[in-house]
Amino acid sequence: MKTLVKTIAALAMAITLNFGAFAQDDEKDSSEYTRSSHFSPKKHNMFSRKDFGIYVGLNTYESKTMPELDNLRSRYVALNWKKNHRLITGNNVDVALGTGFEFAWNNYMMKDNIRLINTPAGADFVDVKQNLDKSKLVVSSLNIPLMLQFGFKESRWSLGIGAYGGARIGSYVKTKDENGTKEHFKSAYNLNKFHYGLAAELGREGFTLFARYERTPLFNDNNPINGNAISFGIRL
């Protein structure tokens, strides 16, 4: 009986010691795993490497010589392909440099009964005899934007500031009178061939506001009228 008790006691002691050692090893492994899982996973960057966006907004201009626009019908549209070069992937803030190319269309809808024509002095707006339902100038361009972007992880907000440069690839005037007759006049209209401007974007979780100010005037310096384009809206 004493032998049995001693045997059971020895077995219990061995089990207790082995369980304690196992628990210590398990705790050590768990601690190492926790430290490893805390430091080893790759940090997530808010900016995808490739990006496509559609800019939709309104146009106006800063000018003392240009006619008044129908601002709600003066629309801006751009198709933007961008590659983001990730500069910093931090715990709180990500930084990326975005560049690429875009096709943009600036529509300037006139409010008055006028249209743009070529004159010996340059392009200018003149009154027309017909009552017009529509008179607009459309300028298409190829742009190269360059945006320094900041992503704030806790709030999920992103901020972009930068500039863009580009070249005009087309321009025309389109009119429609009260009888529905449409006319299309394609011309360079003494517009600047090349341009550059400043840009800013503010967004959160897929919804982005943008604003652009073109430093280059719409027309060449010798034109009798001139102004600097301003565009703003949302990026989809």
Residue, then its C-alpha position, 0 to 999 in steps of 0.5 A: m500500500k505504501t509502495l502504491v502511495k509512493t508511486i502515485a505521489a511520484l507520478a503526480m509530482a512528475i505530471t505537475l513538473n512536466f505541466g509546469a514546464f509545458a506551460q512555461d514553454d507555451e507562455k514563452d512561445s505565445s509571448e514570442y508570437t505576440r511580439s512577432s505578430h506585432f512587428s512582422p506584418k507589413k504596414h498598409n499604405m493608404f495609396s494604391r500603386k495604380d489609380f484611375g479617376i473621373y473628375v466632374g465639376l464646374n468651370t469659371y475664370e478670373s477675369k475683368t475682360m471675359p463675359e459672364l458665364d452660365n456657371l452651372r452649365s460650364r462643366y469640367v470633365a477629366l479622365n485621369w490615369k495615375k501611378n502612386h510612388r509610395l515615399i513613406t508608409g508610417n504608423n499614422v501618416d502615408v506619403a506618396l507622389g502621384t503622377g500620370f496623364e489625363f484627358a480634360w475637357n473645359n466647357y465655357m457656356m456663355k450667359d449672354n447672346i454672344r459667341l466667340i469669333n476670330t478677329p484681326a486683333g485676336a479672338d473676341f466675343v460678339d453679339v449675334k442676331q439669332n436668339l441662342d439657347k446655347s453658345k459655348l467654347v470647348v477646350s480639350s487638353l492632355n495634362i500631366p499632373l504631379m501630386l504630393q499626397f498625404g494619407f492620415k490613417e486614423s481619420r482616413w482623410s487624404l490631402g493632395i497638393g501639386a501642379y499640372g502642365g499640359a497642351r491643348i489638343g482641340s478647341y471649338v465653338k458650338t451654338k444652338d439657336e431657339n429654332g434648334t439649329k446647331e452650328h459648330f466652329k472649329s478653330a484655335y481661337n488664339l488660345n494658348k497651346f501650352h498651360y500649367g496650373l496649381a491643384a489641390e485635393l481633399g478626400r475621405e474613403g473614396f470621396t474626393l473634392f478637387a480644385r484647380y487654378e490655371r496660372t497660364p491665361l486662356f488666350n495668348d498675351n496679345n489677345p484683346i480679352n483674357g482670363n485664368a481658368i478655375s475648375f472645381g468639383i468631385r473625383l469619382 
